[in-house]
Amino acid sequence: MSRRHELADGLARTRERIARACRAARRDADEVTLTVVTKYFPASDVRLLADLGVTDVGENRHQEAQEKAAETADLGLRWHYIGGLQSNKAAAVARYADVVESVDRRKLVGGLSRGAVERGAVLPCLLQVSLDPPEQGEGRSGVHPDDLAALAEAVVAAEGLELAGLMAVAPLGADADQAFARLAVITERFRADHPDATVLSAGMSGDLEEAIRHGATHVRIGRAVLGERPSVQ
Ligand SMILES: *Cc1c(COP(=O)(O)O)cnc(C)c1O
């Protein structure tokens, strides 16, 4: 099978899963945007995906994202930065990313704002909220739900940034359905203060059904579309 056929096949299966999950949740399939996570895969795959109708792509490492976005600048894709972010790289990411989904602390806000202003475009930002159980100190990254309101205010106040919504990753080994049920409660409270920040990015290859059941507007899918990532990074 050619690479194009493999990707077309992965995309068709993924879109069918999204459609089925939306039907089960009595939601319209066009309420959910598919972001294809292309990390570790070459720019040639990004090009094939764009040709197959993909509009949104995600990357989690600054240098790789920057290079791929530059190599495929002619395609008009929306680049989602979804990875851990060092504050000294924030301005650089804001210069090519169309959305930053992983804003999890105030220290990032200054750099993102500076990069967005230099670029002359408003940068939509999602706050990455931690769904780790409270007793489990060190988990995946994200702002603690208690600190979400203050971080949201910092983004709202920053020049060049737009508070667009929330992002989350289900904790490793946890029940995704329970984790995303908690996320739905957090999201409802958050939207009471920020009604225009309607994006909810949740759900990966292994748990997109649970995320859609609990209100995800964007799913971030890598392996189910592109296949297993090379294990050496
Ligand atoms: C890699 C990654 C994904 C995609 O994961 P898959 O299991 O390959 O679908 C989604 N979100 C984030 C934050 C990631 O780093």
The ligand as an SDF file (V2000), in Angstrom:
LIG
                    3D

 15 15  0  0  0  0  0  0  0  0999 V2000
    1.1450   12.8560   20.7210 C   0  0  0  0  0  0  0  0  0  0  0  0
    0.0080   13.6120   21.2620 C   0  0  0  0  0  0  0  0  0  0  0  0
   -1.3050   13.3600   20.8290 C   0  0  0  0  0  0  0  0  0  0  0  0
   -1.6450   12.2400   19.8350 C   0  0  0  0  0  0  0  0  0  0  0  0
   -1.5480   11.0120   20.4660 O   0  0  0  0  0  0  0  0  0  0  0  0
   -1.9730    9.6540   19.7050 P   0  0  0  0  0  0  0  0  0  0  0  0
   -2.0870    8.6700   20.8030 O   0  0  0  0  0  0  0  0  0  0  0  0
   -0.8810    9.3560   18.7350 O   0  0  0  0  0  0  0  0  0  0  0  0
   -3.2650    9.9110   19.0370 O   0  0  0  0  0  0  0  0  0  0  0  0
   -2.3250   14.1410   21.3410 C   0  0  0  0  0  0  0  0  0  0  0  0
   -2.0870   15.1250   22.2420 N   0  0  0  0  0  0  0  0  0  0  0  0
   -0.8500   15.3890   22.6920 C   0  0  0  0  0  0  0  0  0  0  0  0
   -0.6700   16.4860   23.6900 C   0  0  0  0  0  0  0  0  0  0  0  0
    0.2300   14.6460   22.2240 C   0  0  0  0  0  0  0  0  0  0  0  0
    1.4660   14.9300   22.6750 O   0  0  0  0  0  0  0  0  0  0  0  0
  1  2  1  0
  2  3  1  0
  2 14  2  0
  3  4  1  0
  3 10  2  0
  4  5  1  0
  5  6  1  0
  6  7  2  0
  6  8  1  0
  6  9  1  0
 10 11  1  0
 11 12  2  0
 12 13  1  0
 12 14  1  0
 14 15  1  0
M  END
$$$$
